[in-house]
Amino acid sequence: MASMKTANRLKVAMEEGSAAFGCWQMAPGSNISRTLARTGVDFVVVDCEHGNIDDAAMHEAVPAIAACGVSPVVRIPDNQGYMVKRALDSGAHAVLVPLLYTVEDAKRLVLSAKFPPHGVRGFGSPFPQERFDPSMGAAEYLQQANDSILTIVQIETREALENVDAIAAVPGIDVLFVGPFDLGNNIGHPILDGTMHDDLKAAITKVLKAANAAGKKAGIFCSNGDQGKIFADHGFHMISAATDIYILQGGVMGALATAKGKHSTTDLPPTIEKKQGEISGGSDPATKPVTP
């Protein structure tokens, strides 16, 4: 029998005790998906919340990523059952859900993501099993999906932060994922110049501790590799270290600056200077614009 668990690269990496590293896709196109997936990442987040990726583009991105042996993670726009269903029926190895508030939100998400008896997800799509193993049959997928697909919740609201221990304890929730920029906004400390307020750093640490205490994993968005290293060193398990749009624009602007004999002054997501023993980080790719 083909194994969905071993095919889920993100899940395997985290369960082996090492950090899983990935990137963010906001622009549509299966060629972009494949290019990102061939960089050595463990996962690619297909951003259907703030990215320019609609349902059809999602269904093209997921198989392109999976075919490279990388886990496609779909961030849906909202915690709605039909959105969870569409993401998972496309073959996503994980679903990432933004802006949760309460334990009830988390429980409702799990119900949408799991087949009976643990949830209410409907069975019938002929596509998802192929994203794990081309030889897998529908019955094998049905038997293994509940234990093999990751359910990831974003902790980025004040209410979710207050309820984070209880959310982490919900059966079926696998990863608590921090969106630093929205979390900063919602607790009154927005990231405006690349600097995190101490209260935001404490909030991020609280999420990590809640995940560890519940035996779950913690993830975070980082705007560059320097930040990714910082959060990996602090014990985060799932780290997004690059975003397609930023990398594309930054690469072209940097090359042009070099060709023109100028210093690059791109206002890309800021690199936060690391201070000894301190958590620091960047912005949410969906809300921090790139400006030339």
C-alpha positions, 0 to 999 in steps of 0.5 A: 500500500502506498503511504501518504505520510511518507509522501508528505514531505512537510510532515516527514521533515517536522516529525523527524525533528528537523525544521521544514523550510519552504516558500510562498507563491503569490503569483499564478502559474504552474511554471512558477510553482515548479520553479519554486518547488525545485529549489530544495524546499520542503513545502510551497504555500499556494496563497489563495488569500492574498495572492493572485491565485484563484481556484483554477490556478490553485488546481494547477499549482498543487499538482505541479508542486507535488510532482517535484516531491514537495508538499503543496500547502494551500492557504485558503481565504477564510475558514469556510468548509467549501474552501477547505474541501476545494483545497484538499480535493486538489491534493494539498498536503496541508491546508493553512487557514488565516484569522482564527479567533476561538477554539470553536473556529479550530474545531469547525476547521477540523470537522471540515478537513477530516473524513467521518467519523472525525469530520464531515468532509465529503469523499468523491474527488478523483484527483487528490490521491495522485498528489501523494502517489500516482499508484494510490487508489481512492480507497487508500486515500480515504483510509489514510487522509485523516492521519496524513494531511496537516491542518494548520491554523494561523495565530494572528489575532488578539483573540486567537493569542488569548486562546492559543493554549486551548486552540493548540489542544484541539485534536486534529490541529497539527501546526500553529502558524504565526503571521507576524504582521497581522498579529502585530496589527491586532495586538496594537504593535504593527511592524512599520519599519522592520522592528518588532515591539517586545510585546510582539516578540513575547506573543510569538514566543507564547505561540511557540510554547503553546504548540510545544506544550500540546505536542504540536508544531509551530510555524512562522512566515519570514521575509528572508533567510536571515529571519528564517535562521533566527526562528529556526534557532528558536525552535520553530518547526515550519519556516517560510523563508522567501516569497516569489514576488519579493525574490523576483523584484529584488533579484531584478532590481539588484541586478540592474543596480549592479549593472548600472554601477549603483548601490541597490536601495530596494525597499524589500521586506526588511532584514531584522538585526539579530540581537543575542537571545532575542526573537526578531522577524519580518512582515506578512507577505500578504500585507507588506507591499514591495516598493521600489 
